[in-house]
Amino acid sequence: MNRQVLALAVSTAVSTAVSAAFSAAASAQTSVTLYGVLDEGVNYTNNAGRGHVYELSSGYAQGSRWGLKGNEELGGGLKAIFQLENGFDVSSGRLNQGGRLFGRQAFVGLSAQRYGVLTFGRQYDSVVDYLAQTTANGNWAGSLFSHPYDNDNTDNSFRLDNTVKYTSPSISGFQFGGTYSFSNATNFGNNRAYSLGGQYAYGGLLVTAAYLRANNPGNGENGAITANDASFVATRMRVFGGGITYNFGPATAGFVYSNSRYLNPTGNGYLGTAPLVPPGVLLNSLKYQNFELNGKYQISPMLFVGAQFVYTIENYDASSGGVKPKIHSFGLMADYNLSKRTDVYIQGEYQQVAGDSTYSILDEAFIPGAQAPSSTSKQVVVRAAIRHKF
């Protein structure tokens, strides 16, 4: 009996020691994190297709999501890394990003402290990685404060499939990166994309710049930018811009300029099947120039307020002639932290389309995140919401 007890004790001790050793080794070499954001609130739109509407809606300050990210130590400062991120609608439980399981991000790669990060998969472009940091929508306000139709993708309306991305380490405040997205088609140049960007950070100063180009975005289901991703479906897309922010203690001020051009656009992800031209007219190109001023003030550790103004020049070049409507957007936001992981916020956005007329749906105000375009040149959206992070 004593022998049996002794054998059991030894066996248990050995098993425990081996298990502990493996656990320690695993924890020292690998890490996997589950995380997420739930953003849910009530929206009021004063004019969404000839009438006002109240709605329960998900994902504005941040898109609602859950994800897994992790790394494995390979030795010599080298790591294997991955990230899988799902976007969903809290109100209905439906998948976002065209019904993809991991529509926000899905990539795997290598990270070296001295040499940077190289990843492969569905990823953000350099406009999102760099330029968006200096915008209100890409920093603290979310999609309601996007530039018209998110024409420059600073609110990441689309991601890049089939993408190889490189991100450099930070070198004396400088960092740069780029992406190349394969078309995955026999016609190599059809629906491919590439982007470049960089930033400089010193104290409270941040300066950013980025460039993005895509051929036939939104055409086909296997290319770099698919139809349910694209802000505009077009023959060619080009975006470039620069931005600057500076922290003055509790205050942050920023300025952003972006320039986006779409050649032969035929559709828009926000407008669905609505034509961009009146009957009998062909649209040669659309160009948007966005000038943004934004500011944020941290009143206390728990409360901040922010404001944004965007002046957008739309160059509408059609077979009927060229016109230049002007779009004015103004937003306000207040956010209060209930805890480290939970906050409540209220925000509002006003948009007005003025100047020349295109005689198309583009003459109607349409704030990104509104249920539908206004039936007039003006629109207001107000949102009160709660956000929880885990």
N, C-alpha and C positions, 0 to 999 in steps of 0.2 A: 504493500500500500504506500509506504514511504517512498519507494522507488518510483511508483506511478506519479505521486505528487511532485517529486523532484523533477522527473522527466517533463511533466506538464509545465512546471515553473520555468525550466530551462527553455523549452520550446516557445513558450509565450514571450520570454525575455528576448530570445533571438529574433522572433517574428517582429516584435515591437521595434527592436533596434534596427533591423533591416528596413522596415517600413518607414521609420523615422529618417533613416539615412537617405532613402529614395526620395522622400518628401522634401528633405532639406536640399538635396541636389536639384530636384525639379524646381523648387521655389527660387533657388539661386540662379537657375539657368533660363527659366521660362516665366512668362507672365501673361495672363489673359484677363481682360477687364470687360464686364458688362456695364453698359451705360445707357442713358436715354434722356429724352426731354418730352414732356407733355404740355402743350400750349393750347388752351381751350378758352373761348370767350364768346361774348355776344357782340355782333356787328350791327350797326345801323347805317344804311345807305339811303341818301335822300332821293336819289333818282337812279333806278336800275331798270332801264327799259320802260320808262313812262310812269313808274310808281316807286314809292319808298318801300324798303324791306328791312325787317329785323330777322336775323338768323344766328343760329349757333354755329360757330365755325372754328376750325383747328389750324394752328401753325402759322402765326403771323410774326411775332417778335423773333421766334425761332420755329423752324419746321418740326413738327412732332416726329419722334424717331426713337428707335432703340438700335443698339449696335454692339459688336464685339471687336475688340482690338487687342493685339498681343505682340509679343516678341520672344525670340529665343537667342540667348547668348551663344555665339559661334566661336568666340575667342579672338584675341587680338583687337578688341574694340569693334568687331563686326557682329551685327545682329540680323536675324531674319525677322521681318515684321509683316503684319497683315491687318486689315480692317474691313469689316463687313457692316454696312449701315442700312437699315430699313427705314423708309419713310411711310407714315400712315396717317389716316384721318381719325382723330379721337372721336369725333361726332358719330361716325358710322362704322369705324373699324376697318374701312377699306384701305387697300394699298394705294400709295401715291406713285408718282413717277411712272405712269403708264402701266401700273399693275406689277412692276418688278418686285421681286422678293427683297433684293438689296439694291434699290434704285438710287439711293443717295451716294453710296460709295461701295466699291468692292475691289480691293487690290491686295497684292502680295509683293514683297520686294526685299531689298537689303539696305541696311543703314550702317554707315561707318562714320565714327566721330570726326575723323580727319578729312574724309572725302565727300560726305554728303549722303543723300538718300536716292535710291533708284527703285521705282515701283512700276507695276504692270497691272492694268485693269481698267475699271470704270472710275474716272477721277475728275477733279476740278481742273479748270484751265488756269492760266497765269493771271487773267483778269480777276478771277475770284480769289486766288491766292495772294495777290499783291494789291492791285488797285482798289478792290472792294473794301479793304481795311480802312481807307480814308473816307468812305461814304457813310452816311447815316444808316442806310439800310443794311450795309454789310458789316457794320460795327455794333450799333446799339439799338436800332429801331426795327429792323426787319422789313418784310416784303411790302407793307403798305407805303413805305417811303421810297420804293424803287423808282427809277427813272421811267418815263412812259414806255409801257410794254416791256419793261426791263430790256430795252433795246441794246444795252451794252453788256448784259449778263452779269452785272455786279451783284445781282441777287441770285445768282446761279439757277436761273430758270432751266438751264440745260447743263448736263454733264457730258463729258467726252468718253465714249466707248473705245475699246481697242487701243488704249493709250499707254504709252511709255512716258514716264515723268522723271525728271532729275531735279533735285533741290540741293543747292550748295550748303555747306556749313556757313555760319555767320563769321565774317572776316572783318574785324575792326568796325562792326556795325553794318557792313554791306552783306547782302544776301541776294542770290539770283536763282532762277530756275526756268524750266521750259518743258513743254509737252510735244509729243508727236502722236497723232491718232491715225491708225490705219483704216483704209476704206474696207478692207477685207473683201475686195472685189477684183475681178480680172482687169477692170479699168482702174488702174492704180490711183489715179488722181480724183476719182469720183467719190464724193463724200468723205474726204480726209480733212484733217485739221492740224494746225500747229500753233503754239503760243510761246511767248517769251515774256519774262517779267523780272523785276528786281525791286529792292528797297534799301533804304539807308535809315538807320535808327541811331540817335544820339541823344541821351537824356530824354527830354520831353518831345523831341522832334522825330517825326516819321515822314519820309518822302518815298513815294511809290510810283512805279510806271509799269505799263503792260501793253502787249500787242497780241491780237488773236486773229487768225484767218482760217476760214473753212470754205471748201468747195462743195456746192450742192448740199448745204445743211438741210436736214429734214426730208431728203429724198432717199427712200429705201429703208429697210428695217435692220440692216447689218452694218451700216457705216458708222462714222464717228459720231454724228448727231442724227438721231432718228426723228420721225415726224412728231411723235408725242413728247419730244424733248425741246424742239426748236422754238425760239421766240418768233422767228420768221422763217418760212420756207422760201429759199431763194437759190439762184444760180451760184452766188458767191457772197460771203460775209466777211467784213473786215472791221475790227474794233481796235482802237488804241486810246490811251489816255494817261493822265498823271494826276497825282493828288498829294496833298500835304496836310498833316495835322500837327498841332502843338499843344502840349499840356501846360497850363498856367496854374499850378497847384490844383485846386478842385475843378478848374474849368478846362475844357478842351475845345479848340476851334479848328475847323477844317475847310479846305477848298479842293474841289475836284473838277477836272475837265475831262470829258470823254467824247469820242467821235466814232460813230458807227455807221457803216454803209452796207446796204443790201442791194445786190444787182438782180433785176428781174424778179422781185418778190411776188409770190402768188398766194401766200396765206400767212396767218399769224396764230401762234399757239393760244393766245388769250381770246382771240375773236372767233375761233373755230372755223366754220365754213363761210363766214361773212366775207363778201368780196371787198378788196381794198380799192377798187375803182368803180366808177359808174359804168353802166352798160356801153359797150362799144369802145372803151378806152383801154389802152395797154399801159402798164406801169413799168417804166424803164429802171428806175432806182428809187430807193428811199435812203435818206441820210439824216442822222440825228446828231446834233451837237448839244451836249448837256453841260451846263455850268451850275455847280452846286456849292452852296455855303451851308455849313452845319455847325452846331455848337451844342455842348453838353455841360451841365453844371451839377457837381456832386454836392447837394445841400448838406447831407449828413451821410455817415456810412450806410444808412438804410435807404436813402431817397436820392434820386437824381431826376432832373428835368432836361429835356432836349428840344431843339428846334432845327428845322431844315427849310431851305428855299432852293428850288431848282428852276432854272430858265432853260427851256429846250427850244432849239430852232429845228424845225422839220423841213428838209428839202424834198419836195414831192415832184419828181420828174416823170411826167406821163406823156403819152402821145398827144394829149390835148394841150400840153404846155407845162411849164414849171411854176410852182407856187411855193411859198414859205410860211406855213402856219407857225405860230408861236404857242408854246404850252407853258403855263405857269403852275407850279406845284408848291404847296406850303404845308408843312406838317409840324405838329406839337406832340410831345409825349412826356408822361410822368410815370416813374417806376418805383415801387416801394418793396423792399425785401422783408418778408415775414420771418425768414430764417436764411441760412446759408444756401439752401436748396430750393426755396419756394418764394415767389414774388407775385405781386399783382401789379397790373399796369393799365393805364388808359392812354389812348393815342387817337389822333384825328388827322386826316389828310384832306386838303382841298385842291382841286385841279380845275383850271380853266383853259380852254383852247381859244385862241384869238388870232386875228389877222386874216390872211388869205384862206380861201375855202378850197378844199379838194373835191367837194361834192360827193364824198364817200363817208363810210363809217368812221374814218379817221378824224372827221370834224367833230365827233362826239367825244366828250370827256370820258375817260376810262381809267380809273385808278387801279393799279395792280392789286388784286385781292377783292375788288368789288364783284358782286354777283353777276353783273352785266353792265355794258356801256350805258351811259346816260342818254336820254333822248334829246339832250341839249348840250351846249358847250361847257357846262359846269357840272361838277359832282363833288359830294362830300361823303366821306366814310369815317365813322367814329367806332372805336372798339374798346371794350372793357374786358379784361381777361386775367386768368391765373396761369402761372407757369411753374412746373415742378421738374427738377432735374435729379437724376439718380445715377 
